Amino acid sequence: MDTLNVQREELFSRGSSRVHDVDDDYGPSRLRKAVKLSNASGLNGMMKHRRVTVERLEKFIQTGQFEDVNLRSFLWKHKDANAVTLSVHAVKDLARVPFATAVKGEYKATKVGDKFGPSWSTHWFRIHLKIPPKWAGEAVVLVFDPDCEGLVFSEDGIPLQGLTGTDGCERNVEFVVVEKAKGGEEVKLYIEIACNTLFGNGRNGGGINPPDPSKQFTLKAAELRVPHREAFDLLWDFEVILGMAKDLPEDSQLASDALFVANQIVNILRRNEPASLGKALGVSLEYFQTRQIGERSNRYKTSHVVTAVGNCHIDTAWLWNYAETKRKVARSFATQIRHMANNPDYIFTASQAQQFAWLEEGYPELFKRVVEKAGGGPYARVTVDSDGSVLKAKGKKQFVPVGGTWVEMDCNIPSGEGLCRQFLYGQRYFEEKFGERSKVFWLPDTFGYAAQLPQIIKKSGLEYFFTQKLSWNLINKFPHTTFRWIGLDGTPILTHFSPADTYVAQGTVREIAMCLKNNKDKEYTNRSLLLFGNGDGGGGPLRPMIERLTRLRGVEGMPATVKFGDPNTFFEELERSCMDVPHWQGELYFELHRGTYTTQAETKKYNRLTEYLLRDVEFLWTFANLSGANGIQAATMKSLKAEIERLWKLVLLNQFHDVLPGSSIECVYEDAKQYYLEVVNIGTKLRNEALQKLLAAPKLNSPPRSQKTVTILNSTSWEIPAEVLELKQTFDRSVSWHQLSASGKPLYLVKNVLPMAVQTFDLTQADMLANEVKVSSTLVKTTIENDWITLVLNEHGHIASFFDKKQRRELIAEGMRANVFKLFEDIPLYWDAWDVEVYHLEKGWEASTEESSVVVEETGPLRAVVLVKHKLSTTSCLSQRIIVTAAGPRVDFDTTVEWNENRVVMKVEFPLEISSSFATYETQFGYILRPTHYNNSWDMAKFEVCGHKFADLSEHGYGVALLNDSKYGYSCKGGVLRLTLLRAAKAPDERADIGTHRFKYALYPHSGVFHESDVVRAGYQFNVPPSEIVLSTAMSAATTKQLIKILNADGTAGAGHVVIDTVKLAEDPRPVIQTADGKPVADIVVRLYEAYGGRGEFILETGFPLLRVNRANILEELEEDVLFEGSGRVRIRVKPFEVITLRALCICVRG
């Protein structure tokens, strides 16, 4: 802390012990008397015109015009550009290289005014500084403005501080070389510049526009300067005083006093009179000193308290790619470490374990300093007792990791297990590296919050939740600031929204005042949280922000007192001090960015595909391990677990809230796809290896020509009554088939497929067909019929009739057609990739059916396929196979679209003969009801909503579900149920979604309302169908291996409201390696959930003996024991929408 700030602290501490009253000859009243005496002639008094005076005060500190004559002309005592010698190394091919590589590069002389580029390129500057001898005793600053982002390194490669070249509030181009120069010394530095701004490289003015690949950046400044500390201190004083005059109520005494004092400072400071600076600073110091309230005073304790937390929200990818984020993290964190050295009260917080992991890998020395400032982990400064035990970490925690998740993920689209893994891997990382877990789920910037989050948060070891994003709501203002958010299952979590409505506050009077004015729950608590610091592109707090907030601590007359703090302490104080706060039940629906349910369809498809692939991989390897498969050693399983974790983390990374929702630039999706392909390739290989071990097959995918059996995997937790499969392998000629596909592959109706099992069926004993599919066709109509339904298609492939033969009722509304594709103009207000706005519904039209054709490809008896082709527009076309099988009433739509549109959204609609005020949409580990009407603004705001594998519309006795394999945007008004298929946004990725898309959806009628149906199973099975295992040796028809199943409380098959979602090996297996008789033991985790909102008991039965079963949390920590009912059975009670994690010690067996 410099000398002037020490003086300031002394003055403040003296002032804080005084009791002020209106008669005190002190403060502004004293200043007025002094001014009155000096202006006895009546000249130079403050004119009584507030607007003119305020504008005058603004000119006193503005940049640009008048900067050469206002206060800013005093900021620098000396400048010397000749003291800086520059050379530069341009890294080839847009590569990003480490320091050790960069210093070996070829450096060429360069100078201010030279240009560097193109976009995304990297240039390393070697900088030689020679401090003038006459600057001895002074602080010396390097001002280096590359017009883009940069990172200062020491000569030996230590990252020291980030730089941001810009003219806005993010500008950060000053690096303190020495606090007190000796004079004449020489310093060598390196600066890595990245040719992108804090917010990427958007063309035509930046913003969210697609990147300009050819941007050039100019080195605007490179010189040594000596700061005038008194001038800077006066500047920061004046910014706060002016803020009080402008942003507090005009009729408040504090605003009036501030206006007067600020005006006097302007009058006192004169050009070419250095002594006037000290006089002006004396006025500002006295102003703050006279108004300082001590933290122990009653006035301080009873006022509204704003806890200011430094942060630099860094999007893990957005208008830049993952690789650039790694450098943004280093730049931002290095800057904050320097702030901490100069400001011991300053506290900074950061989230996202992935970003810390990147820092640890790429900048280990900087990571070590972060951990030291966090007061934990292997680098913590600790006190050690005489016996060697650690007593307590020394020093104040100034760097506070927060959040508990791998990244700040989207909360709409990831599966329930995806959300669990975010917390599992995030919390494990924080505990391993920093010695403690996060208590606050920190997610300031995502596009809605799913209803199951409170339960998942609590079961992941966190206690509180913070965001502010719902302040962006476009239609309805969210009514609470501090409240208990009640999840789908009833779990409460204390939640706070910053009333400043931002996570990038600048530390101003206006923001402090807003924390009080905009706090909607002042009746319950006097606490608010303020997040300050530049963000999205990182950067974080700058010194002026910290200085302003330092001055605002405990100022009498301010709407609130200010203190630096961390999120954990804030929430603990909030919980202790708050009265009974309001409750909010269910999802926190975000009334904006609804287009993110659909944009970048391929990314969303891969997300679901990889989530389920990794689910199968973990299930099968657990199954193989328990089966005692040959060749599985402990080292193999340890290596396997590490690889599965790595693959999961790639999926979790792509779930970041600007990647999975579709709101990033094109190169981000190129990276994301490569990660997905890696997961698919390696995951498929691991899946096949697990099957090979499980079935003791020497090799997969090389079938013998004498095969007379087929082996089927069903990884769902229920028996599948029937499914028609198109088989891949070649079978013995003696096997007869009821039907071959259009491509010549055999079709097989598999029945009674056991849950979570591998089962072999004898093809020579195929049943006679009880149910058949029949097709008839004319020029204008095609009819498909099985035992359940009759489907009639018109000449364009639209559904003219869907008749349920069992229930004797028509599904399609009278006079309407279903499976009709609608196009809507999709021009949002601003956020192109993010938003589809309510008015798009006013401007829609039916997609073209020009050049349409309807061709029957397969006629039964197991499967009927009708191929429909037609144009959608002059630039897009569609090909769709409509499929009905002998297995049930479901109708599948296997769709391929060649899409080339500009700001158009495509939906498929089904006008149903069903009346209900609410539709049911699947969410993570459950479902949510949303209105089918627009009775009020809250209902209307949900014109587009997120659903996972299904949406359902039911009335008493009957319903219809719309299933899908990769879509998330739904809408329902009246009886018209729509699925949003594709968008065509042009920013920030101008080629978003252009190309070929393949996706499936299905219509599934059912008896009973949703709660009485099997829609949850139908949606799951549509995404995870039974699959053929192609083997190298024929399996015995008797071969069946089953891992686990769910039974009703009375032991009968069923418990359809409970879903087993995950079976995996425990992250940290208990040290039980084998039983007394030498049998190996596996520590497994089973995660399941109650899907319909009911309670009761069920039985979990395994095919393996159990030693012990415990409930656990999502972090897999043991909780209470579960009672046995036999060696392989446990009875479990479940509550509505409860997510249950079990840890089981299972005895591995052979066979």
Secondary structure as UniProt FT lines:
FT   HELIX           3..16
FT   TURN            22..23
FT   HELIX           28..38
FT   TURN            39..41
FT   TURN            43..44
FT   HELIX           50..61
FT   TURN            65..69
FT   HELIX           71..74
FT   STRAND          76..80
FT   HELIX           81..83
FT   STRAND          84..90
FT   HELIX           92..94
FT   HELIX           99..102
FT   TURN            103..104
FT   STRAND          108..109
FT   TURN            112..113
FT   STRAND          115..116
FT   TURN            119..120
FT   STRAND          122..130
FT   HELIX           133..135
FT   TURN            136..137
FT   STRAND          140..145
FT   STRAND          149..154
FT   TURN            155..156
FT   STRAND          159..164
FT   TURN            169..170
FT   STRAND          174..178
FT   STRAND          186..194
FT   TURN            198..199
FT   TURN            207..208
FT   TURN            213..214
FT   STRAND          217..218
FT   STRAND          221..227
FT   HELIX           229..247
FT   TURN            250..251
FT   HELIX           253..268
FT   TURN            271..272
FT   HELIX           274..290
FT   TURN            295..296
FT   HELIX           298..302
FT   STRAND          304..311
FT   HELIX           322..342
FT   TURN            344..345
FT   STRAND          348..350
FT   HELIX           353..362
FT   HELIX           364..374
FT   HELIX           377..379
FT   STRAND          382..384
FT   TURN            386..387
FT   STRAND          390..393
FT   STRAND          399..401
FT   HELIX           416..434
FT   STRAND          440..442
FT   TURN            451..452
FT   HELIX           453..458
FT   TURN            459..461
FT   STRAND          464..467
FT   HELIX           469..472
FT   STRAND          482..486
FT   TURN            488..489
FT   STRAND          492..497
FT   TURN            499..500
FT   HELIX           509..517
FT   TURN            520..524
FT   STRAND          527..532
FT   STRAND          536..537
FT   HELIX           543..551
FT   TURN            552..554
FT   TURN            556..557
FT   STRAND          560..564
FT   HELIX           567..577
FT   STRAND          583..585
FT   HELIX           594..597
FT   HELIX           601..626
FT   TURN            627..628
FT   TURN            630..631
FT   HELIX           634..653
FT   TURN            654..655
FT   TURN            657..661
FT   HELIX           666..695
FT   TURN            705..706
FT   STRAND          709..714
FT   STRAND          720..726
FT   TURN            733..734
FT   STRAND          739..740
FT   TURN            742..743
FT   STRAND          746..753
FT   TURN            755..756
FT   STRAND          757..762
FT   HELIX           763..765
FT   STRAND          774..777
FT   STRAND          781..785
FT   STRAND          789..794
FT   TURN            795..796
FT   STRAND          799..804
FT   TURN            805..808
FT   STRAND          809..810
FT   TURN            814..815
FT   STRAND          820..825
FT   TURN            832..834
FT   HELIX           838..842
FT   STRAND          844..846
FT   TURN            850..851
FT   STRAND          853..859
FT   STRAND          863..871
FT   STRAND          877..885
FT   TURN            886..887
FT   STRAND          891..899
FT   STRAND          904..912
FT   STRAND          918..923
FT   TURN            924..925
FT   STRAND          926..931
FT   HELIX           937..940
FT   TURN            941..942
FT   STRAND          945..946
FT   STRAND          950..955
FT   TURN            956..957
FT   STRAND          958..964
FT   STRAND          969..973
FT   TURN            974..975
FT   STRAND          976..982
FT   TURN            990..993
FT   STRAND          995..1007
FT   HELIX           1010..1012
FT   HELIX           1015..1023
FT   STRAND          1027..1029
FT   TURN            1037..1038
FT   STRAND          1040..1042
FT   STRAND          1044..1048
FT   TURN            1049..1050
FT   TURN            1056..1057
FT   STRAND          1058..1065
FT   TURN            1076..1077
FT   STRAND          1080..1090
FT   STRAND          1096..1102
FT   STRAND          1106..1112
FT   TURN            1114..1115
FT   STRAND          1118..1121
FT   TURN            1127..1128
FT   STRAND          1129..1134
FT   TURN            1136..1137
FT   STRAND          1139..1147
//
